[in-house]
Amino acid sequence: MLVRRCAIPLLSTLGLLAGLLAPVAGADARRTPAECAAALDCTAADINLLTMAERLEFVRAMESGPAAGLHAPDRWRNIEGVITFFRDRRLGAPGSWVSYVDAGIVEGIERGVAIALGRGTDEFGNLGSARWASYLTRLAAGAFTTRSAHDQAWSEAEQASTDHGVALAEAHGQVATPVEQRFFQFSEVYRWTLRNRPVVLDLLLVYGGLIHPELARLRVPFYDWFTDVSESAPSYHGCELAYGFAQLHPVAGVTGVAGLFLAYVEDLFDEYLAGHAH
């Protein structure tokens, strides 16, 4: 009887310990970058849990894997540059405003690839998904005969997924800090620049000489460098510049997207010249 009485609390204790030591339910539900790139079904909630280093791995795995079959092995190198900047500056921790916005962008790309490949039609509620799918389908078919047409479609897809990311952050009660909001304006300038090639080239022709003696002459190669989605360096350097400006707030009083673009141009052009001999 004594043995039996002792065995009951002992078994209860062992059961309690087993429960504490057992894996927590859902602890292994966190998806890895490789799993997300292979399945193309990670939600923005899944992506929000990834670090920026892991998101960089995820985007690169999509480019070298499933997206390569759509002639898109390098279509998000500029986004790689932005994510690399976030990683290096330790920005965008899971659950933050930056994290949710970025998760919306990456989710839109992921689902766009999946839809374009015929691997389902679920957009995950992300308006960027269908636009990315359309962009990729046209890209694979060789439908973009001009740089302007390509950049327009790319920027519209990224804009839609970015807007979804902003809404996602707001839905989770996250609000951009003043610095983050000013930094975000730079990304809006970038997408506007992609969509308005003739306007931007005209601006550089008219104002370029006032900003730098070589800018008007080199406006086309500079513009093509800055808006090249297959390069990570321009976006990374652009982020460095924009974040520095956002912290110091030197663009106060500048109005309109065109005005913001011109406020950044001098430093961006210096970055361009540093890597290009003319």
C-alpha positions in Angstrom: 0.0 0.0 0.0 2.8 2.4 0.9 4.5 1.7 -2.4 1.3 2.3 -4.2 0.7 5.6 -2.4 4.3 6.8 -3.2 4.0 5.7 -6.8 1.0 8.0 -7.4 2.7 11.3 -6.6 5.9 10.1 -8.3 4.0 9.3 -11.5 2.2 12.7 -11.3 5.6 14.5 -10.9 7.1 12.6 -13.8 4.1 13.5 -15.9 4.5 17.2 -15.0 8.2 17.1 -15.9 7.5 15.4 -19.1 5.0 18.1 -20.0 7.5 20.9 -19.2 10.2 19.2 -21.2 8.1 18.3 -24.2 8.2 20.7 -27.2 5.7 23.5 -26.9 2.8 23.1 -29.3 3.5 25.1 -32.4 7.1 25.8 -31.4 8.3 24.0 -34.6 5.7 25.8 -36.7 8.2 28.6 -37.5 9.0 28.1 -41.2 12.6 28.2 -42.5 13.6 30.3 -45.5 14.3 27.1 -47.5 10.8 25.7 -46.7 9.2 29.0 -47.7 11.0 29.2 -51.0 10.2 25.6 -51.8 6.5 25.7 -50.8 5.7 29.3 -51.7 3.0 29.3 -49.1 4.4 31.2 -46.2 2.0 33.8 -45.0 3.0 37.4 -43.9 2.6 36.1 -40.4 5.2 33.5 -41.1 7.5 35.9 -42.8 7.2 38.4 -39.9 8.8 35.8 -37.6 11.9 35.6 -39.9 14.9 37.8 -39.2 16.1 40.1 -41.9 19.0 37.7 -42.6 16.6 34.9 -43.0 14.4 37.0 -45.3 17.4 37.8 -47.5 18.0 34.0 -47.7 14.4 33.5 -48.6 14.3 36.1 -51.4 17.6 34.8 -52.9 16.3 31.2 -52.7 13.1 32.2 -54.6 15.3 33.9 -57.3 17.6 31.0 -57.8 14.9 28.4 -57.4 11.2 28.8 -58.6 11.5 32.3 -60.0 14.4 31.2 -62.3 11.9 29.2 -64.3 10.1 32.5 -65.0 13.2 34.2 -66.3 13.4 36.1 -63.0 16.6 35.0 -61.3 17.5 38.6 -60.4 14.3 40.6 -60.4 14.4 41.5 -56.7 18.1 42.3 -56.2 17.1 45.8 -55.2 14.9 44.4 -52.5 17.8 42.3 -51.4 19.7 45.6 -51.0 16.9 47.0 -48.8 16.7 43.9 -46.6 20.5 43.8 -46.3 20.4 47.4 -45.1 17.8 46.5 -42.5 19.9 43.5 -41.4 23.1 45.6 -41.1 21.3 48.4 -39.2 19.4 45.9 -37.0 16.1 47.3 -38.1 12.8 45.4 -38.6 12.6 43.1 -35.6 9.7 40.7 -35.8 6.4 42.4 -34.8 7.7 45.9 -35.6 6.2 48.3 -38.2 9.2 47.8 -40.6 8.9 44.0 -40.2 5.2 43.9 -41.1 5.6 46.2 -44.1 8.5 44.2 -45.4 6.6 40.9 -44.8 3.8 42.2 -46.9 6.2 42.9 -49.8 7.9 39.5 -49.6 4.6 37.7 -49.3 3.3 39.4 -52.4 6.4 38.3 -54.4 6.1 34.8 -53.0 2.5 34.4 -54.0 3.1 36.1 -57.3 5.7 33.5 -58.1 3.4 30.7 -57.0 0.5 31.9 -59.1 2.6 32.5 -62.2 3.9 29.0 -61.9 0.4 27.6 -61.7 0.9 26.5 -58.1 -2.5 27.7 -56.8 -4.5 30.9 -57.1 -4.7 32.0 -53.5 -3.4 35.6 -53.2 -3.4 35.5 -49.4 -5.4 38.7 -49.4 -2.3 40.5 -50.7 -3.2 42.8 -53.6 0.4 42.6 -54.8 0.2 38.9 -55.5 -1.8 39.2 -58.7 0.2 42.1 -59.9 3.5 40.2 -59.4 2.0 37.1 -61.1 1.0 39.3 -64.1 4.4 40.9 -64.2 6.2 37.5 -64.1 4.0 36.0 -66.7 4.6 38.9 -69.1 8.4 38.8 -68.3 8.6 35.1 -69.0 6.7 35.7 -72.3 9.2 38.4 -73.3 6.3 41.0 -73.4 8.4 43.9 -72.0 10.0 45.4 -75.1 11.1 48.6 -73.3 12.8 49.4 -70.0 10.0 51.8 -69.2 7.3 49.2 -69.7 9.1 46.7 -67.5 9.8 49.2 -64.7 6.2 50.4 -64.7 4.8 46.9 -64.2 7.5 46.1 -61.6 6.8 49.2 -59.6 3.0 48.8 -59.6 3.4 45.3 -58.2 5.8 46.4 -55.5 3.5 49.4 -54.7 0.5 47.1 -54.2 2.4 44.7 -51.9 3.9 47.6 -50.0 0.5 49.1 -49.4 -0.7 45.7 -48.1 2.3 45.6 -45.8 1.4 49.1 -44.4 -2.2 48.0 -43.8 -0.9 44.8 -42.1 1.3 46.8 -39.8 -1.6 49.1 -38.9 -3.9 46.1 -38.3 -1.4 44.9 -35.7 -1.3 48.3 -34.0 2.1 49.2 -35.3 2.8 52.9 -36.3 5.9 54.2 -38.1 8.1 56.4 -36.0 8.9 59.8 -37.5 12.2 58.6 -38.7 10.7 55.5 -40.3 8.0 57.5 -42.0 10.6 59.9 -43.5 12.6 56.9 -44.6 9.5 55.3 -46.1 9.0 58.4 -48.2 12.3 57.5 -50.0 10.8 54.1 -51.1 7.8 56.0 -52.4 10.2 58.2 -54.4 11.9 55.2 -55.8 8.7 53.6 -57.0 7.5 56.9 -58.5 10.9 57.2 -60.3 10.4 53.8 -61.8 6.9 54.7 -63.1 7.9 58.1 -64.5 11.0 57.7 -66.7 10.3 60.6 -69.1 9.4 63.0 -66.3 12.4 62.2 -64.3 14.8 62.5 -67.3 13.3 65.9 -68.0 13.8 67.0 -64.4 17.4 65.9 -64.6 17.9 67.7 -67.9 16.5 71.0 -66.5 17.9 70.9 -62.9 20.9 68.5 -63.4 23.4 71.3 -64.2 22.4 73.1 -61.0 23.0 70.0 -58.9 26.2 68.7 -60.5 28.0 69.7 -63.7 27.9 66.2 -65.2 24.4 65.2 -64.1 22.5 66.5 -67.2 24.9 64.8 -69.5 24.9 61.5 -67.7 21.2 61.5 -66.7 20.2 58.4 -68.7 22.9 56.0 -67.4 22.4 57.4 -63.9 18.7 56.9 -64.1 19.2 53.4 -65.4 21.6 52.6 -62.6 19.3 53.9 -59.9 16.3 52.1 -61.1 17.9 48.8 -62.0 16.0 46.2 -60.1 18.7 43.6 -60.8 21.3 45.4 -58.8 21.4 45.6 -55.0 24.1 48.4 -54.6 21.9 51.4 -55.6 19.1 50.4 -53.2 21.5 49.7 -50.4 23.3 53.1 -50.9 19.9 54.8 -51.3 18.8 53.4 -48.0 21.9 54.6 -46.3 21.4 58.0 -47.7 17.6 58.1 -47.0 18.0 56.9 -43.4 20.7 59.5 -42.7 18.4 62.2 -44.1 15.5 60.8 -42.1 17.4 61.0 -38.8 18.6 64.5 -39.5 15.4 65.6 -41.2 17.2 67.9 -43.7 14.4 67.5 -46.4 11.9 69.4 -44.3 10.0 71.9 -46.3 10.4 70.0 -49.6 7.0 69.3 -51.1 6.0 66.7 -53.7 7.6 63.5 -54.8 9.6 65.3 -57.5 11.0 67.7 -54.9 12.0 64.8 -52.7 13.7 63.1 -55.6 15.8 66.2 -56.4 16.7 66.5 -52.7 18.3 63.1 -52.8 19.8 63.3 -56.3 23.2 65.0 -55.5 24.3 62.3 -53.1 22.9 59.5 -55.2 24.8 60.8 -58.2 28.0 60.9 -56.2 27.4 57.3 -55.4 26.9 56.6 -59.0 30.1 58.4 -60.0 32.1 56.5 -57.4 31.4 53.3 -59.1 31.5 54.4 -62.7 34.3 56.0 -64.6 33.4 58.3 -67.4 
